[in-house]
Amino acid sequence: MAPDEGVVRIEGPWTHRAVHARGTRFHVVEAGDGPLVLLLHGFPQFWWTWRQQLRSLPAAGFRAVAVDLRGYGGSDKPPRGYDLPTLAADATGLIRALGETGAIVVGHDWGGLLGWTMAVFEPKSVYRLVTVSAPHPLRLRGSLLSDPVGQLRASGRRLGFQLPLLPERRLTRDNAALVGKLLDGWSAPGWPDQETAGTYREAFRIPAVAHCALEYHRWFGRSQFRPDGLRYAKAMRTEIEAPTLQLHGAQDRCILPRTAQGSSRYVAAPYRWRLLEGAGHYPHEEAPEMFDNELLGWLADPEPDR
């Protein structure tokens, strides 16, 4: 039997609640008081990926809010809306529903692509931007064409998600065993442990999550030569005016460090790149102390890298 949404209501020093934004109900997890830090997860995860930062950010004087993105976890799973401009509008609406006009946006993987998009489409909502394991979308798009032996090969599994129906079945059969294999294959050796992988596998089996999660990949792939994708790519040439920190695991086998490293060309504001040794695609979980030192040190700097 498939689990229900209750499996993502994991207890800890935080509060669970539902927040409505732009006609969609989002499950958010909140801790602390201070400037708002919006935490956006990637694939194939949910809000719980930020459990360490939901402790470290409040201890440093921030209000940390981790959200289940559209289609994931305890949030609504509508049939449409998995394009990056819509997701950016979701996140901006969520910031306003939380009572703020802007936030420090921290995004991993798809959450990072979403953060880059917010900084262009909703620039007033992004005070600072932190992207984790996430190149600028145009940099990723270009690398798939220019680096066939590297990034294109590394993206082989994700390119396979373009097929209809079959990827959903593969991801969810045998209690979502493939989700555990993806986490293990994209990380550095030693992560995740069995319990961590089991938590993500269970959450991915919630009805409709697998389909919704794959719709993100399908939009990005199929829109490249459609009018909506071309409009998006043109808009994303706009230089980003928010101070930006880009963190990447040196052993990331999903998004190669060299793919992410060229993203600075799209940032006009102060920019900092940090390669985290010994970490793979999930540095905030694989090496949380090193990750938090970089993140909190940068947030504490009133004028980073000027």
PASEBA-1860 file (N, C-alpha, C; in nm, 3 decimals):
! residues 306
1> MAPDEGVV> 0.085/-0.120/0.000/0.000/0.000/0.000/0.088/0.125/0.000 ~ 0.051/0.222/-0.084/0.128/0.346/-0.092/0.108/0.429/0.035 ~ 0.213/0.496/0.082/0.198/0.580/0.202/0.119/0.706/0.173 ~ 0.064/0.767/0.278/-0.004/0.895/0.259/0.091/1.009/0.296 ~ 0.041/1.133/0.283/0.126/1.250/0.304/0.177/1.263/0.446 ~ 0.118/1.189/0.539/0.161/1.198/0.678/0.304/1.156/0.700 ~ 0.362/1.079/0.607/0.499/1.031/0.628/0.601/1.145/0.622 ~ 0.564/1.259/0.565/0.661/1.370/0.558/0.651/1.464/0.678
9> RIEGPWTH> 0.558/1.438/0.766/0.544/1.522/0.887/0.637/1.469/0.997 ~ 0.763/1.475/0.970/0.866/1.423/1.061/0.888/1.523/1.173 ~ 0.890/1.475/1.295/0.900/1.563/1.411/1.044/1.610/1.432 ~ 1.057/1.728/1.493/1.186/1.786/1.524/1.166/1.924/1.583 ~ 1.274/2.002/1.598/1.263/2.137/1.656/1.211/2.237/1.553 ~ 1.097/2.207/1.496/1.037/2.289/1.391/0.887/2.273/1.394 ~ 0.817/2.353/1.318/0.671/2.352/1.312/0.625/2.322/1.170 ~ 0.529/2.232/1.159/0.468/2.201/1.030/0.342/2.286/1.013
17> RAVHARGT> 0.321/2.339/0.892/0.194/2.404/0.864/0.170/2.412/0.714 ~ 0.046/2.440/0.679/0.008/2.458/0.539/-0.001/2.607/0.509 ~ 0.055/2.648/0.397/0.050/2.787/0.353/-0.006/2.788/0.211 ~ -0.104/2.873/0.187/-0.163/2.883/0.055/-0.103/3.001/-0.022 ~ -0.065/2.975/-0.146/-0.007/3.079/-0.231/-0.047/3.052/-0.375 ~ -0.101/3.152/-0.440/-0.140/3.142/-0.581/-0.232/3.022/-0.607 ~ -0.324/2.998/-0.514/-0.421/2.891/-0.533/-0.369/2.751/-0.506 ~ -0.249/2.742/-0.454/-0.188/2.611/-0.426/-0.153/2.602/-0.278
25> RFHVVEAG> -0.176/2.484/-0.220/-0.143/2.460/-0.079/-0.003/2.400/-0.071 ~ 0.082/2.464/0.008/0.219/2.416/0.026/0.239/2.371/0.171 ~ 0.304/2.258/0.187/0.346/2.212/0.318/0.482/2.275/0.348 ~ 0.489/2.352/0.457/0.615/2.415/0.495/0.653/2.374/0.637 ~ 0.782/2.380/0.663/0.837/2.348/0.794/0.922/2.468/0.836 ~ 0.896/2.519/0.956/0.950/2.649/0.995/1.019/2.641/1.131 ~ 1.128/2.715/1.145/1.199/2.723/1.273/1.271/2.856/1.282 ~ 1.271/2.917/1.401/1.351/3.036/1.426/1.280/3.167/1.394
33> DGPLVLLL> 1.348/3.276/1.432/1.301/3.412/1.407/1.417/3.493/1.349 ~ 1.381/3.591/1.266/1.483/3.675/1.205/1.458/3.686/1.056 ~ 1.561/3.726/0.980/1.545/3.735/0.834/1.506/3.600/0.775 ~ 1.416/3.602/0.679/1.363/3.479/0.622/1.464/3.414/0.527 ~ 1.488/3.285/0.548/1.566/3.202/0.455/1.472/3.095/0.401 ~ 1.445/3.100/0.272/1.356/3.002/0.208/1.442/2.891/0.150 ~ 1.415/2.768/0.192/1.495/2.651/0.155/1.417/2.567/0.055 ~ 1.473/2.549/-0.064/1.406/2.480/-0.175/1.482/2.352/-0.208
41> HGFPQFWW> 1.415/2.239/-0.199/1.481/2.109/-0.218/1.490/2.070/-0.365 ~ 1.558/1.959/-0.391/1.573/1.908/-0.526/1.513/1.770/-0.542 ~ 1.560/1.699/-0.641/1.511/1.566/-0.677/1.610/1.461/-0.629 ~ 1.564/1.349/-0.575/1.426/1.305/-0.552/1.393/1.317/-0.402 ~ 1.383/1.438/-0.352/1.377/1.460/-0.208/1.252/1.537/-0.167 ~ 1.253/1.597/-0.049/1.144/1.682/0.000/1.203/1.769/0.109 ~ 1.123/1.840/0.183/1.173/1.943/0.276/1.280/1.889/0.372 ~ 1.272/1.760/0.406/1.357/1.700/0.509/1.505/1.706/0.473
49> TWRQQLRS> 1.538/1.729/0.347/1.678/1.743/0.306/1.748/1.856/0.381 ~ 1.669/1.953/0.433/1.724/2.070/0.502/1.719/2.056/0.655 ~ 1.704/1.933/0.706/1.686/1.916/0.850/1.803/1.971/0.931 ~ 1.927/1.963/0.879/2.041/2.019/0.953/2.035/2.171/0.955 ~ 1.998/2.231/0.841/1.992/2.377/0.831/1.872/2.434/0.906 ~ 1.769/2.354/0.929/1.657/2.397/1.011/1.696/2.408/1.159 ~ 1.814/2.359/1.192/1.872/2.378/1.325/1.978/2.489/1.323 ~ 2.067/2.484/1.225/2.182/2.577/1.225/2.140/2.720/1.191
57> LPAAGFRA> 2.047/2.738/1.099/2.005/2.874/1.063/1.933/2.945/1.178 ~ 1.835/2.882/1.246/1.776/2.949/1.362/1.878/2.982/1.471 ~ 1.975/2.893/1.492/2.078/2.919/1.594/2.161/3.041/1.558 ~ 2.167/3.073/1.428/2.244/3.190/1.382/2.157/3.314/1.367 ~ 2.030/3.307/1.406/1.945/3.424/1.406/1.857/3.442/1.283 ~ 1.827/3.332/1.213/1.744/3.339/1.094/1.613/3.264/1.113 ~ 1.514/3.302/1.036/1.389/3.228/1.027/1.399/3.136/0.906 ~ 1.413/3.007/0.930/1.430/2.910/0.822/1.296/2.846/0.789
65> VAVDLRGY> 1.262/2.845/0.661/1.139/2.782/0.614/1.173/2.690/0.498 ~ 1.153/2.560/0.519/1.172/2.461/0.412/1.036/2.421/0.359 ~ 1.025/2.411/0.228/0.896/2.386/0.165/0.903/2.258/0.082 ~ 0.792/2.186/0.079/0.774/2.082/-0.022/0.729/2.152/-0.150 ~ 0.809/2.142/-0.255/0.774/2.207/-0.380/0.647/2.147/-0.439 ~ 0.588/2.220/-0.530/0.468/2.173/-0.602/0.488/2.028/-0.649 ~ 0.394/1.942/-0.612/0.400/1.803/-0.655/0.472/1.709/-0.561 ~ 0.536/1.761/-0.457/0.615/1.680/-0.365/0.553/1.675/-0.226
73> GGSDKPPR> 0.585/1.569/-0.153/0.556/1.562/-0.010/0.413/1.591/0.025 ~ 0.394/1.690/0.115/0.262/1.726/0.162/0.199/1.842/0.089 ~ 0.262/1.889/-0.019/0.205/2.000/-0.098/0.110/1.947/-0.204 ~ 0.030/2.038/-0.261/-0.063/1.999/-0.367/0.011/1.942/-0.487 ~ -0.061/1.859/-0.561/-0.003/1.791/-0.679/-0.092/1.814/-0.800 ~ -0.098/1.939/-0.848/-0.184/1.969/-0.963/-0.128/1.907/-1.090 ~ -0.212/1.895/-1.195/-0.164/1.830/-1.318/-0.068/1.914/-1.399 ~ -0.063/2.044/-1.376/0.023/2.131/-1.455/0.100/2.227/-1.364
81> GYDLPTLA> 0.190/2.304/-1.427/0.261/2.408/-1.353/0.402/2.371/-1.313 ~ 0.467/2.277/-1.386/0.600/2.231/-1.348/0.711/2.295/-1.432 ~ 0.680/2.408/-1.492/0.780/2.488/-1.562/0.844/2.585/-1.464 ~ 0.967/2.623/-1.489/1.041/2.706/-1.394/0.979/2.844/-1.372 ~ 0.925/2.913/-1.473/0.859/3.041/-1.443/0.741/3.027/-1.347 ~ 0.659/2.923/-1.363/0.547/2.901/-1.271/0.597/2.868/-1.131 ~ 0.700/2.785/-1.123/0.756/2.749/-0.993/0.817/2.871/-0.923 ~ 0.877/2.962/-1.001/0.931/3.086/-0.944/0.819/3.173/-0.888
89> ADATGLIR> 0.709/3.178/-0.960/0.594/3.255/-0.910/0.537/3.190/-0.784 ~ 0.536/3.056/-0.778/0.496/2.985/-0.657/0.579/3.032/-0.537 ~ 0.710/3.028/-0.554/0.800/3.060/-0.443/0.786/3.205/-0.399 ~ 0.768/3.295/-0.496/0.749/3.436/-0.461/0.616/3.456/-0.387 ~ 0.511/3.387/-0.433/0.383/3.393/-0.363/0.394/3.338/-0.223 ~ 0.475/3.235/-0.206/0.494/3.176/-0.074/0.565/3.273/0.020 ~ 0.666/3.344/-0.031/0.735/3.445/0.050/0.635/3.549/0.101 ~ 0.548/3.594/0.013/0.447/3.694/0.053/0.346/3.636/0.151
97> ALGETGAI> 0.308/3.511/0.129/0.214/3.447/0.222/0.276/3.428/0.360 ~ 0.408/3.423/0.366/0.479/3.413/0.494/0.498/3.550/0.559 ~ 0.446/3.654/0.494/0.448/3.788/0.552/0.570/3.871/0.518 ~ 0.646/3.830/0.415/0.766/3.903/0.376/0.757/3.946/0.230 ~ 0.834/4.047/0.193/0.839/4.089/0.052/0.955/4.023/-0.022 ~ 1.053/3.972/0.053/1.167/3.906/-0.007/1.233/3.814/0.093 ~ 1.330/3.736/0.044/1.396/3.638/0.131/1.534/3.608/0.078 ~ 1.615/3.550/0.164/1.738/3.482/0.120/1.692/3.347/0.066
105> VVGHDWGG> 1.723/3.318/-0.058/1.675/3.196/-0.122/1.792/3.098/-0.134 ~ 1.773/2.978/-0.077/1.873/2.872/-0.084/1.809/2.754/-0.155 ~ 1.866/2.715/-0.269/1.806/2.607/-0.346/1.907/2.502/-0.387 ~ 1.868/2.376/-0.374/1.952/2.263/-0.413/1.894/2.194/-0.536 ~ 1.979/2.161/-0.634/1.935/2.085/-0.750/1.820/2.159/-0.819 ~ 1.703/2.100/-0.833/1.591/2.173/-0.895/1.557/2.299/-0.818 ~ 1.572/2.295/-0.684/1.549/2.417/-0.607/1.648/2.525/-0.642 ~ 1.771/2.486/-0.681/1.870/2.583/-0.727/1.835/2.642/-0.861
113> LLGWTMAV> 1.793/2.559/-0.957/1.745/2.611/-1.085/1.630/2.707/-1.063 ~ 1.544/2.674/-0.969/1.432/2.761/-0.934/1.482/2.893/-0.875 ~ 1.586/2.886/-0.790/1.643/3.008/-0.733/1.700/3.100/-0.839 ~ 1.777/3.042/-0.933/1.829/3.123/-1.044/1.714/3.192/-1.119 ~ 1.606/3.116/-1.140/1.491/3.169/-1.215/1.422/3.280/-1.137 ~ 1.406/3.263/-1.007/1.345/3.368/-0.924/1.425/3.497/-0.933 ~ 1.558/3.485/-0.931/1.644/3.604/-0.932/1.630/3.685/-1.060 ~ 1.581/3.621/-1.167/1.558/3.691/-1.294/1.412/3.734/-1.306
121> FEPKSVYR> 1.319/3.641/-1.282/1.176/3.668/-1.304/1.113/3.745/-1.189 ~ 1.164/3.727/-1.068/1.107/3.791/-0.948/1.221/3.854/-0.867 ~ 1.298/3.946/-0.926/1.423/3.989/-0.861/1.403/4.057/-0.726 ~ 1.291/4.125/-0.706/1.269/4.193/-0.578/1.244/4.095/-0.464 ~ 1.213/3.971/-0.498/1.184/3.872/-0.394/1.311/3.802/-0.344 ~ 1.423/3.823/-0.412/1.547/3.752/-0.377/1.649/3.854/-0.325 ~ 1.668/3.858/-0.193/1.767/3.948/-0.135/1.909/3.894/-0.155 ~ 1.925/3.765/-0.136/2.050/3.696/-0.163/2.014/3.559/-0.219
129> LVTVSAPH> 2.105/3.505/-0.300/2.082/3.376/-0.365/2.194/3.280/-0.332 ~ 2.156/3.158/-0.291/2.252/3.050/-0.269/2.206/2.931/-0.351 ~ 2.290/2.888/-0.446/2.257/2.770/-0.525/2.352/2.658/-0.491 ~ 2.297/2.538/-0.477/2.373/2.421/-0.434/2.357/2.312/-0.539 ~ 2.469/2.267/-0.594/2.465/2.160/-0.696/2.375/2.198/-0.812 ~ 2.376/2.325/-0.850/2.283/2.374/-0.951/2.348/2.482/-1.037 ~ 2.388/2.451/-1.159/2.439/2.554/-1.249/2.328/2.647/-1.294 ~ 2.365/2.764/-1.342/2.266/2.850/-1.407/2.198/2.769/-1.517
137> PLRLRGSL> 2.065/2.781/-1.534/1.995/2.699/-1.634/2.053/2.707/-1.774 ~ 2.102/2.824/-1.815/2.161/2.835/-1.948/2.295/2.764/-1.954 ~ 2.367/2.764/-1.845/2.493/2.691/-1.837/2.468/2.540/-1.847 ~ 2.365/2.492/-1.779/2.330/2.350/-1.786/2.287/2.314/-1.928 ~ 2.203/2.395/-1.986/2.155/2.370/-2.122/2.272/2.363/-2.221 ~ 2.364/2.459/-2.209/2.478/2.462/-2.299/2.570/2.343/-2.281 ~ 2.589/2.298/-2.157/2.680/2.187/-2.129/2.629/2.055/-2.185 ~ 2.497/2.039/-2.191/2.442/1.916/-2.247/2.478/1.903/-2.395
145> LSDPVGQL> 2.497/2.017/-2.460/2.534/2.016/-2.602/2.686/2.017/-2.623 ~ 2.757/2.092/-2.538/2.901/2.113/-2.561/2.990/2.009/-2.492 ~ 2.934/1.932/-2.399/3.014/1.837/-2.321/2.949/1.698/-2.325 ~ 2.943/1.637/-2.443/2.871/1.509/-2.455/2.934/1.395/-2.375 ~ 3.067/1.396/-2.362/3.134/1.289/-2.288/3.122/1.312/-2.137 ~ 3.102/1.436/-2.096/3.093/1.470/-1.955/2.951/1.486/-1.907 ~ 2.896/1.609/-1.918/2.767/1.637/-1.859/2.652/1.561/-1.926 ~ 2.656/1.545/-2.057/2.548/1.471/-2.124/2.544/1.327/-2.074
153> RASGRRLG> 2.662/1.264/-2.063/2.665/1.127/-2.012/2.620/1.122/-1.866 ~ 2.664/1.219/-1.785/2.623/1.222/-1.644/2.473/1.241/-1.629 ~ 2.410/1.304/-1.728/2.266/1.332/-1.724/2.183/1.221/-1.789 ~ 2.247/1.109/-1.822/2.178/1.004/-1.895/2.051/0.957/-1.827 ~ 2.057/0.936/-1.695/1.938/0.891/-1.623/1.826/0.994/-1.633 ~ 1.859/1.121/-1.618/1.758/1.226/-1.624/1.700/1.241/-1.765 ~ 1.784/1.221/-1.866/1.732/1.227/-2.002/1.632/1.116/-2.027 ~ 1.653/1.001/-1.961/1.558/0.891/-1.972/1.422/0.921/-1.913
161> FQLPLLPE> 1.415/1.023/-1.827/1.287/1.060/-1.767/1.191/1.123/-1.868 ~ 1.238/1.154/-1.988/1.151/1.214/-2.090/1.045/1.115/-2.140 ~ 1.070/0.986/-2.124/0.972/0.886/-2.167/0.844/0.896/-2.085 ~ 0.729/0.865/-2.143/0.605/0.866/-2.065/0.588/0.739/-1.982 ~ 0.531/0.753/-1.864/0.482/0.643/-1.778/0.590/0.549/-1.726 ~ 0.676/0.498/-1.812/0.773/0.397/-1.770/0.865/0.445/-1.658 ~ 0.919/0.569/-1.665/1.007/0.613/-1.555/0.937/0.615/-1.420 ~ 0.809/0.655/-1.416/0.735/0.655/-1.289/0.732/0.514/-1.230
169> RRLTRDNA> 0.705/0.416/-1.316/0.698/0.278/-1.267/0.832/0.229/-1.217 ~ 0.938/0.264/-1.289/1.071/0.221/-1.246/1.109/0.284/-1.112 ~ 1.073/0.410/-1.094/1.111/0.481/-0.972/1.037/0.430/-0.849 ~ 0.915/0.382/-0.866/0.833/0.347/-0.750/0.827/0.197/-0.721 ~ 0.871/0.111/-0.815/0.860/-0.033/-0.788/0.966/-0.076/-0.686 ~ 0.940/-0.190/-0.624/1.029/-0.242/-0.518/1.051/-0.138/-0.408 ~ 0.940/-0.075/-0.365/0.947/0.027/-0.260/1.044/0.139/-0.295 ~ 1.038/0.181/-0.422/1.120/0.294/-0.471/1.269/0.267/-0.453
177> ALVGKLLD> 1.310/0.144/-0.483/1.452/0.108/-0.470/1.541/0.196/-0.556 ~ 1.493/0.237/-0.673/1.574/0.318/-0.763/1.605/0.455/-0.703 ~ 1.514/0.508/-0.620/1.541/0.635/-0.553/1.665/0.622/-0.465 ~ 1.674/0.513/-0.391/1.792/0.488/-0.309/1.918/0.476/-0.392 ~ 1.907/0.411/-0.509/2.024/0.395/-0.596/2.069/0.530/-0.653 ~ 1.974/0.618/-0.685/2.010/0.751/-0.735/2.083/0.831/-0.627 ~ 2.031/0.828/-0.506/2.096/0.900/-0.396/2.239/0.849/-0.376 ~ 2.256/0.718/-0.379/2.387/0.658/-0.359/2.481/0.688/-0.476
185> GWSAPGWP> 2.428/0.683/-0.598/2.511/0.701/-0.716/2.558/0.844/-0.737 ~ 2.482/0.940/-0.689/2.516/1.081/-0.711/2.593/1.143/-0.595 ~ 2.609/1.069/-0.485/2.677/1.123/-0.367/2.818/1.065/-0.358 ~ 2.897/1.122/-0.267/3.028/1.065/-0.238/3.010/0.937/-0.156 ~ 3.110/0.848/-0.154/3.096/0.724/-0.078/3.064/0.750/0.069 ~ 2.976/0.666/0.124/2.943/0.676/0.266/2.809/0.740/0.296 ~ 2.742/0.792/0.195/2.610/0.853/0.214/2.522/0.806/0.101 ~ 2.392/0.781/0.123/2.320/0.791/0.251/2.324/0.660/0.328
193> DQETAGTY> 2.294/0.666/0.458/2.277/0.542/0.532/2.140/0.484/0.498 ~ 2.115/0.364/0.544/1.993/0.293/0.507/1.867/0.365/0.554 ~ 1.872/0.423/0.673/1.755/0.493/0.727/1.722/0.618/0.646 ~ 1.825/0.695/0.610/1.804/0.816/0.531/1.745/0.781/0.394 ~ 1.804/0.683/0.328/1.752/0.641/0.198/1.607/0.592/0.211 ~ 1.578/0.520/0.318/1.443/0.470/0.339/1.341/0.582/0.354 ~ 1.381/0.691/0.419/1.291/0.805/0.436/1.256/0.867/0.300 ~ 1.356/0.886/0.215/1.329/0.942/0.083/1.250/0.845/-0.005
201> REAFRIPA> 1.279/0.717/0.004/1.205/0.618/-0.075/1.058/0.618/-0.036 ~ 1.031/0.624/0.092/0.891/0.624/0.138/0.817/0.748/0.091 ~ 0.880/0.864/0.101/0.814/0.989/0.059/0.789/0.991/-0.091 ~ 0.875/0.925/-0.168/0.858/0.925/-0.313/0.744/0.834/-0.358 ~ 0.699/0.746/-0.269/0.589/0.656/-0.301/0.452/0.716/-0.274 ~ 0.448/0.836/-0.217/0.319/0.904/-0.201/0.253/0.916/-0.338 ~ 0.125/0.885/-0.351/0.060/0.889/-0.483/0.081/1.022/-0.554 ~ 0.118/1.013/-0.681/0.137/1.126/-0.775/0.272/1.194/-0.762
209> VAHCALEY> 0.350/1.168/-0.657/0.479/1.237/-0.641/0.574/1.202/-0.755 ~ 0.584/1.075/-0.788/0.679/1.035/-0.893/0.646/1.104/-1.025 ~ 0.517/1.106/-1.061/0.478/1.171/-1.187/0.508/1.321/-1.183 ~ 0.470/1.387/-1.076/0.492/1.532/-1.066/0.642/1.564/-1.070 ~ 0.722/1.487/-0.998/0.867/1.511/-0.994/0.927/1.500/-1.134 ~ 0.879/1.403/-1.211/0.933/1.384/-1.346/0.885/1.492/-1.442 ~ 0.773/1.557/-1.412/0.725/1.664/-1.498/0.821/1.783/-1.500 ~ 0.895/1.804/-1.391/1.000/1.907/-1.391/1.101/1.877/-1.502
217> HRWFGRSQ> 1.150/1.754/-1.504/1.250/1.713/-1.603/1.193/1.721/-1.745 ~ 1.068/1.680/-1.759/1.009/1.678/-1.893/0.991/1.818/-1.948 ~ 0.951/1.912/-1.863/0.938/2.049/-1.913/1.075/2.101/-1.958 ~ 1.176/2.081/-1.876/1.308/2.136/-1.909/1.360/2.076/-2.040 ~ 1.339/1.946/-2.059/1.387/1.882/-2.179/1.305/1.917/-2.302 ~ 1.175/1.908/-2.291/1.088/1.923/-2.408/1.068/2.068/-2.450 ~ 1.092/2.161/-2.361/1.066/2.302/-2.394/1.182/2.369/-2.466 ~ 1.295/2.300/-2.479/1.416/2.365/-2.530/1.393/2.434/-2.664
225> FRPDGLRY> 1.313/2.373/-2.751/1.291/2.430/-2.884/1.146/2.472/-2.906 ~ 1.069/2.478/-2.799/0.932/2.528/-2.806/0.933/2.677/-2.775 ~ 0.827/2.749/-2.814/0.823/2.893/-2.785/0.839/2.926/-2.638 ~ 0.777/2.847/-2.547/0.788/2.879/-2.404/0.931/2.862/-2.355 ~ 0.999/2.758/-2.403/1.137/2.738/-2.363/1.231/2.842/-2.420 ~ 1.206/2.883/-2.543/1.290/2.987/-2.604/1.270/3.121/-2.534 ~ 1.145/3.152/-2.496/1.119/3.276/-2.420/1.191/3.272/-2.285 ~ 1.186/3.155/-2.221/1.253/3.139/-2.092/1.404/3.160/-2.107
233> AKAMRTEI> 1.463/3.096/-2.208/1.608/3.109/-2.228/1.647/3.253/-2.257 ~ 1.568/3.323/-2.334/1.597/3.463/-2.364/1.592/3.547/-2.238 ~ 1.489/3.525/-2.155/1.476/3.602/-2.031/1.592/3.574/-1.936 ~ 1.641/3.449/-1.934/1.744/3.411/-1.839/1.881/3.469/-1.875 ~ 1.894/3.536/-1.988/2.019/3.606/-2.018/2.036/3.731/-1.932 ~ 1.929/3.775/-1.867/1.934/3.893/-1.781/2.032/3.870/-1.666 ~ 2.118/3.967/-1.642/2.215/3.953/-1.533/2.147/3.960/-1.397 ~ 2.196/3.880/-1.305/2.137/3.871/-1.172/2.198/3.977/-1.081
241> EAPTLQLH> 2.113/4.049/-1.011/2.157/4.162/-0.928/2.164/4.126/-0.779 ~ 2.130/4.002/-0.743/2.136/3.960/-0.603/2.273/3.900/-0.573 ~ 2.336/3.936/-0.460/2.460/3.868/-0.421/2.440/3.717/-0.422 ~ 2.535/3.645/-0.479/2.516/3.503/-0.506/2.632/3.420/-0.452 ~ 2.596/3.312/-0.383/2.692/3.212/-0.337/2.659/3.081/-0.408 ~ 2.758/3.022/-0.472/2.738/2.896/-0.541/2.825/2.789/-0.477 ~ 2.759/2.686/-0.423/2.827/2.576/-0.354/2.811/2.448/-0.433 ~ 2.920/2.371/-0.443/2.914/2.251/-0.525/3.008/2.145/-0.467
249> GAQDRCIL> 2.960/2.021/-0.462/3.043/1.911/-0.416/3.146/1.871/-0.520 ~ 3.270/1.854/-0.477/3.377/1.819/-0.571/3.357/1.682/-0.634 ~ 3.282/1.593/-0.567/3.259/1.459/-0.618/3.119/1.440/-0.674 ~ 3.056/1.549/-0.715/2.921/1.543/-0.771/2.927/1.470/-0.906 ~ 2.857/1.356/-0.915/2.856/1.278/-1.039/2.726/1.297/-1.117 ~ 2.639/1.383/-1.068/2.514/1.414/-1.137/2.528/1.544/-1.216 ~ 2.569/1.649/-1.149/2.601/1.777/-1.213/2.750/1.800/-1.192 ~ 2.827/1.789/-1.297/2.972/1.798/-1.284/3.014/1.939/-1.239
257> PRTAQGSS> 3.115/1.948/-1.153/3.160/2.081/-1.108/3.192/2.175/-1.224 ~ 3.251/2.124/-1.331/3.285/2.212/-1.442/3.161/2.267/-1.512 ~ 3.050/2.196/-1.504/2.925/2.247/-1.560/2.876/2.368/-1.480 ~ 2.884/2.358/-1.349/2.835/2.466/-1.263/2.926/2.587/-1.262 ~ 3.055/2.564/-1.283/3.154/2.669/-1.256/3.144/2.789/-1.349 ~ 3.087/2.775/-1.466/3.077/2.888/-1.558/2.958/2.978/-1.534 ~ 2.886/2.959/-1.422/2.761/3.033/-1.400/2.783/3.179/-1.361 ~ 2.904/3.214/-1.320/2.930/3.350/-1.274/2.907/3.455/-1.383
265> RYVAAPYR> 2.915/3.415/-1.507/2.897/3.511/-1.618/2.758/3.574/-1.618 ~ 2.663/3.508/-1.549/2.526/3.559/-1.547/2.496/3.643/-1.423 ~ 2.598/3.668/-1.340/2.578/3.740/-1.213/2.654/3.872/-1.218 ~ 2.580/3.984/-1.205/2.642/4.117/-1.201/2.678/4.158/-1.058 ~ 2.614/4.096/-0.961/2.633/4.129/-0.819/2.755/4.056/-0.763 ~ 2.795/4.084/-0.639/2.902/4.007/-0.576/2.873/3.857/-0.584 ~ 2.975/3.781/-0.617/2.958/3.638/-0.644/3.071/3.560/-0.578 ~ 3.038/3.446/-0.519/3.138/3.360/-0.457/3.114/3.215/-0.498
273> WRLLEGAG> 3.220/3.147/-0.539/3.215/3.006/-0.575/3.294/2.926/-0.472 ~ 3.236/2.816/-0.422/3.306/2.729/-0.329/3.286/2.584/-0.370 ~ 3.397/2.514/-0.389/3.395/2.372/-0.418/3.419/2.298/-0.287 ~ 3.327/2.211/-0.249/3.332/2.143/-0.120/3.394/2.005/-0.138 ~ 3.516/1.991/-0.091/3.590/1.866/-0.107/3.525/1.753/-0.027 ~ 3.524/1.635/-0.086/3.472/1.517/-0.016/3.323/1.502/-0.022 ~ 3.253/1.594/-0.087/3.106/1.588/-0.096/3.064/1.565/-0.240 ~ 2.949/1.502/-0.257/2.892/1.479/-0.388/2.777/1.574/-0.416
281> HYPHEEAP> 2.667/1.521/-0.467/2.556/1.603/-0.514/2.473/1.662/-0.399 ~ 2.492/1.612/-0.277/2.409/1.655/-0.163/2.497/1.708/-0.051 ~ 2.576/1.812/-0.074/2.674/1.854/0.027/2.613/1.900/0.158 ~ 2.492/1.956/0.154/2.428/2.002/0.278/2.390/1.886/0.369 ~ 2.382/1.764/0.315/2.356/1.645/0.396/2.482/1.562/0.416 ~ 2.565/1.553/0.314/2.686/1.471/0.323/2.791/1.534/0.414 ~ 2.804/1.666/0.408/2.905/1.738/0.488/2.842/1.863/0.548 ~ 2.744/1.846/0.639/2.667/1.962/0.687/2.750/2.067/0.759
289> EMFDNELL> 2.853/2.027/0.834/2.933/2.127/0.906/3.010/2.215/0.807 ~ 3.074/2.154/0.708/3.146/2.231/0.608/3.051/2.321/0.529 ~ 2.936/2.265/0.494/2.836/2.341/0.420/2.789/2.462/0.502 ~ 2.755/2.438/0.628/2.704/2.547/0.712/2.809/2.653/0.738 ~ 2.935/2.615/0.750/3.041/2.714/0.769/3.046/2.810/0.650 ~ 3.036/2.755/0.529/3.036/2.840/0.410/2.911/2.927/0.403 ~ 2.796/2.866/0.427/2.669/2.938/0.416/2.659/3.048/0.521 ~ 2.682/3.013/0.647/2.663/3.111/0.755/2.771/3.219/0.752
297> GWLADPEP> 2.892/3.182/0.713/2.998/3.283/0.699/2.964/3.386/0.593 ~ 2.909/3.339/0.483/2.871/3.430/0.374/2.751/3.516/0.415 ~ 2.655/3.458/0.483/2.537/3.536/0.527/2.575/3.641/0.630 ~ 2.680/3.615/0.709/2.722/3.709/0.811/2.799/3.827/0.753 ~ 2.843/3.817/0.628/2.919/3.922/0.565/2.824/4.025/0.504 ~ 2.821/4.148/0.556/2.724/4.246/0.504/2.749/4.286/0.358 ~ 2.871/4.275/0.312/2.903/4.309/0.173/2.993/4.201/0.115 ~ 2.935/4.087/0.080/3.019/3.973/0.038/3.094/4.002/-0.091
305> DR> 3.225/3.987/-0.085/3.311/3.989/-0.204/3.308/4.119/-0.282 ~ 3.276/4.228/-0.217/3.283/4.357/-0.286/3.430/4.402/-0.294
END
